[in-house]
Amino acid sequence: MNTPLYTALLELKAKNQLSFHMPGHFDGKALPGFDRLTEIDTTEVPESDNLYLPVGPIAEAQRLAADFFGARETRFLVNGSSGGILAMVGAVVGGGGKLICDRYCHRSLISALVLSGAQPVWLWPEPLEGGLLWGGVDPSAVERAIDENPDAKGVFLTSPNYFGLSSDLKKIADIVHSRGLPLLVDAAHGAHYGLSPLLPPSAVSCGADLAVTSAHKTLPALTQSAYLHINGDFPLLDRLLKTYQTSSPSYILMASLDYARALMEDRGRELWTELAKAAAEIFPGRDRLPGSFVKYADPCRLTLPTKASPAQAAQELRLRHGISVECVYGGGVVCILNTAHSRRDLLRLKEALDAADQSLPAGSGAVLAPEPTSAPLTPRQAFFAAGEEVDLSRAAGRVCGAEVVIYPPGVPQLAPGEVITPAAAEAIARAAAAGAEIHGLRDGKITVLR
């Protein structure tokens, strides 16, 4: 049989690499009993319940999740946090209007703006290390944006970001709520927050009215599984979840969400505390909060600078040391820790990084932080407008017609409707030359409006 994908996955598994990337079940090590998945792959029968009309085990599993994570209600997501973001943005601003949101967002927020027709009022997190990464959002900027846009329908923030850095959500929530608006949080990378006193508090505990968390990123759950936590009344939310998610939800994914919650309830505090302590010991000096607006830093999200170029360092780790990282960032590599990682795994990572720094020539990183620019059209207007493809080298000054995303972390360098600056075009060109995966760039061309 010719099975290219299936074969590739088997070959990858046979390499037995040490992975410091999602999914958080760590190649199945943290999901015992899930090796016979076909046995629990089913559909909506009376015994299995129905995700969109839950009255049995799904309803009970979601209730247990809400109780454990501190939400009024919780919904299981089988289309990742992305599906939850589409639904929660639509529930707040689905009829159009303004949404105050941070620009260093995941690409799914751009999709939500396109589908909802919302007009974004951008907040710009603080660039760090010369734009190699970024930090938090200034609470006073949130307050100012609300004052200048009294017709805004809500505030959307990404916290924590891809680097495990969180804004002061509690202070921001107080500001947002004092103006009678809901706070929506993409907390995809913080599903484990609040599970140990050594971890930052969760978005829900800080006052988020709606928050998505990607269980599959840091908890023992399967890819695409996520939670949507609800602390408020949003009549359209469940209807939109039916719209943006499949009508045939995977019971395997939902079962892994149930299992992840149960394991964290039983042993989460112990496991995350032990892991955070080991990470602090083996990778010391990472407890200093960067920038002016970062309130918390995740001790189990390692952004590790490299002397060599980040891409070279990641390749060296993979090919010579059998270690696979989550991604490179402007100045190094990002590693995601999960509760199945051992102290020995962390020591192996440190030894490999030290060896790579000694053996590779020095190199430079790449600026990833998008820069502020004007936007004459909303994302929806630009998305559906007539466009054409032009060489990236000739795109400066044109209006972007489709998002351009360096992936990961999946933050758009350019969003539909934005004017392309020379600096943005140059940053994309540099990333492409370094071998980065860039969505929206094809054969050196990007889409602009005619």
N, C-alpha and C positions, 0 to 999 in steps of 0.2 A: 504494500500500500504506500502511496505517496502522501505523506502527512508532514509537510514542512514545519508548521507551527508546533504540532504535537512533538515531533522529533527534536526540534530546537529546545523545547522546554525540558524534555528528558535529558538532553545533552547538558543543558545548563545545570540541572539538578545533579548530574553525575560529577560535575566539577567540584561540588561540595565546598563552595566558597563561603567565607565568613562575611555575612551581609550586615551592613549598618545602614539599611534603607528600609522603607516600607515594603511589604506589609508588616505590621507589628507582631504577627504570630511567629516570625523568625523561621521561615521555611517549614512551618508546621510544628516546630518544637513546643510552642506554647498552646497548641490546639490538640491535645491528646484525644483520640477517639474520632477525629475528623478525617482519618485516612480512608474511610469507607463512605465517601460522600454520597455516592449514588443511592445508598440505602435510605437517606433522609431527603432526597430530592423528590418532592411531591407537588401537588397542586391544591386548590381549594376544595377540600372535602370536610365534612362535619368535624372530624377529629383534629384537623390542622388549622381551622379558623381562616379568616380572610383579612388581609392587611387593610383593606379599605372599608370594611365593616366588621371590625373585630369585636367578638363577644366571648371568645374562649382563651386559648393559650397565648395568642398574640396580644390580646388586650391585657392579660395578666403580666406578660413579659414586659410590655411597654409601661405598665403601672409600676412594676418593680424598678425599672430603669429610672423613671421619673423620681421615685422615692429616693433612690440611691444617689442620683446626681443632683438632687435638690431642685427639681423643676416642678411646676404645677402639672404639666403633662409632657410626655415624650413620644415622638413618632420614630419608628424605624425607617431608615432610608436605604433603598437598594440601588440607588443611582448615585451613591457617594454624597459628599457634602454639596457638590455642584447642584444636584437636584433640589436639595433643601434651600439653597440660595435662590434658585429660580422661583421657588414657591414663596419664600418669605418676603422677597422684594415685591413680588406681584401682590401679595396679601396686603402690603402697606401702600404701594404706589402703583398698583396695576392699572388704574385708570389714567395714568400720566401724572405729571407734576414733578416737583423737585425732590431729589434725595441727596442729602449731604453724605458724602462717602470719601474714603481715603483712596488716593489714586494708585498706591502700590498694592492693588487688589489682585486677587486671582482672576483669571480670564472668565470664570463663570459669572462674576459680577457684570462684566461687559455684556455677556449673553442675557443676563437678567434685565439690564437696561434696554437692550434692543427689544426684547420681548414685551416688556412692560411699557415702553415708550417714555420712561422717566428721563428727566433732565438732570444729569449729575452736577452737583456743586462740589468740586474736588477739594479735598484736604490733602496736603503734601507732607507725609512723614519726613522726619529729619534724616538726610543722608549721613552716613557714617563712613569713616575711613576713605574720604574723598569720593564717595559714591560706590565703593565696592560692595556695601550692603546698606541697610537702613534700619532706623529705630522706630520710635513711637510717634504718636500724634500729640501735638500741643493741646491740652484741654482748653486753653484760652482761644485757640484757633477754632475749635468746635463752637464755643460760645459766640465768637464773632460771626461765624458762618450762619448760625441760627438768627442772630440779630439782623444780619444783612439779607436774610431770606426768610421772612416771617411766614411765607406760604409753603415752606418745606414740610414734607409729610413724615420725615423720619431721618435718622442718622445711622449710617452703616460703617462699621469699622472692621478691619482685619487685625485680630489680636488673639494669640500670638502670631507673629509673622513667620516666614519660612525659616528664620534664623533663631527662633525660640525667644524672641524679644516682644514684650507686651507693653502696651500703653497703659496709662492709669485709668482703667475702665471704671473703677468705683467713682472717681472724681468726675469722669465724663458722663457716667450714668446719672449722677446727681444733677449735672447741668442740663442734660437732655430732658430728664423727667420734670425738672422745674419749669420747663417751657412746654410741657404737655405733649412731648413727642416720644415715640418708641425708639429704643436702641436695639439695632440688629447687629449681631457679631458673627463674623466668620472666624470661628475658633477651631477650624479644622485641625490645626496642629496641636491643639490643647485638650484632646479627649482625656488625657491622664491628669490634667490639672486638678488640684484639690484632693488628690488621693493619698498624699503624704504631706506632713508639715514642711518637708524640704522642697516641695513643688509650689509653683505659684497658685493662687486661688483661681477657681473656674470662672468663666464669663458669667455663668448663671448666678454664682454667689456674689459677683460684683454688680449685678443689677441688670443684666441683659434681658430684654423682653423676648427676644428670639435669638437662639444661638445654635449653630451647627457645629458638630465635632465629628471628625473622621475617625471612627473607631479603628479602622484598618491601618491608620498611620502609626499609632503608638500602642494600641491595645491588641490583645490576641483575638483578632477578628479578620475575616476574609476581605479581600479587595472589593471595593464599592460599598462596604457596609459603613453606615454612619448613623448618628443620632441627630434629631432636631428637638431641641428643648424649648418649651413654650411657657412663658410667664406673662400671659395677657390674653386678651380676647381678639381673635383675628378670624372673622367669619369665613373669609375666602380661603383660608389656609389649606384645609383638607381637600377642598375641591381642586385647588392648584396642585397639590401633591398627586392626586389622581391624574391630572393633566400631564405633569412632567415626568412621572415615573411609569414604568411598564405596567401593563394590566396583568402581567404574569410574573409577580415578584418571586425572587428566589428564596425558597425556604431554607436553603443552605446558608445564605447570607444572614437571614433573620435569626437562624439558630446560633450563628456565631456571635451576633450581637447579644443574644440572651446569655450565651456562655461567657462572653467577655465581662458583662456586668456581674455575673455571679462570681467569677474568679476574683475580680477586683474587690467585690464586697467581702469575700472570704480572706484574701491575702494581699490585696492591693497596697495597703499601707506598708506592710512589711517588705514587699518586693520592691516598691519604688524607693523607699527609704534606703534600703541596702544598695540599690543601683546608684542613687544619687551620691551616697557617701563614697562608693568606689570610684565614680567618675571624678569627684572633687579631689580625691587622693592621687589618682593616676594622671589627671590633667589639671594641675593646680593653677591658681591665678586667674580663674575664669569667673570669679564672683563679683568683679567690678562691673557695675552697670554702665553701659556706654551711652553717650549722648545725653541730652537734657530731658528727654521725655519718655525714657524707658523706665517703667515701674518695676518690672520683674524680668528675670532671665531664666530660662529653663535649664537646670543643671544637667539634664539628660538629652539636650540637643547640642551637639558639639560642632561649633564652627572653628575649624582648625586651620590657622594660617600655614602656608607652605612657602619655602624659599624658592622652589621651582615654580613654573607656571602651574596653575591649578589643574589644567587638563593633563599635563605631563605627569603630575603627581598622582592623579586618580588612575591614570593608565598604568603607572608603575605599581601602585598598590594592587590593582586587579591582576596584572599579568605575572608579576614576580612574586607577590605575597599572597595571592588568592583572597584578597579582601575587596569587597564591593561597597563603595560609599553611596550615599543618597544622591549627591550631585556635587559639582564644583560651584563655588561662588566667586565673586570678584577677586578675593585674595587667598583662597584655599579650598578646602573641601568641607562639606556638611555631612555629618554622621548622625543618624537617628538611633538612639538606644531604646531597647524595650526590655521587658522584665525577664525574657529568656536569655539575655546576654549575661555571661559570667565575668567575673573578675579576670579570668584568664583571657577572655576575648578582648577586653579592654587593653590589657597588657600587650597582647599581640598587635593590636591596632597601633599603640604608641611606638612599639619597636619598629614596625613597618614604616611609620611616618618618619621616624628619626633616620632610618636607613635611606629612605627616599630623599630626604633633605641633604644627606651627605653625598649621595651618588649622582644626583641630577644637577645640571647647571642652573644657575639662578635665572629666574624668569619674571615676567610682570603679569599682573592680573588684568581684569577688564571691568570697566564701570558698568554696573547693571541698573543703577537707579535711574528711572526715567526723569526727565527734567520738565518743569512746568512749560506749558505752551498754551496758545489760544485754541478755542474749539468753536468755530462758527456754526456747526451743526451738532445735534444730539447724536449719540451712537445709533439710534434707530433710523433717523433721517439719513445718515451717511451709509448705513448698512444696506438700505434699499435704494439708494441713489445710483444712477448710471456711473460706472467706473471703467477704468482701463489700467492695464499693467504697464509700468515704466521701470527702467533701470533704477536701482536704488541710488546710484550716483547722481541721478537727475530728479530725484523726488523732493528735495528740499524746497520748501515754500508751497508745496501742494497740500491738499486736504486728504488725509488718509481715508481710504474706503473700507478697509478690513484690518482687523487687529494684527499686529506683528508681535510675536511672543517668543522670548528666549525661554526655553523649557528644559528642565525646571529652572527657576521656581514657578513659572507660569504667570508671571506678572507682565502685562502688555507694555512693551516699550512704546508702542503706538496704539491708540484706540481709535475706532471709527469716528470721524468728525473732527479730529485734531489736526492742526497744522504741523507738518513735518519740519522739524528744525534741522539745521546742518549737523548739530551735535548728536541728535537722535539717529540720523542716517549714518553718521560715522561710527556710533556705538554699535549699531546693528552690523555694519560692515566688519568691524573688528571682531565681533563675536563669531560671525560667519567664518572669517579667516582662521579663527582658532578652533574651528570644528564644532561649534555649538549647534544644537538642534534648534532651528528657528522656524516656528510656524508662521505662515504668512509671507515667507520669502521663497520664491520659486524661480530657479535659474537666474538668480540675481535680480529679480523683479518683484515689486510690491504693487498692491492695488491702490490707486488714487482716484479721486473724483474727476470727471471730465470737465 
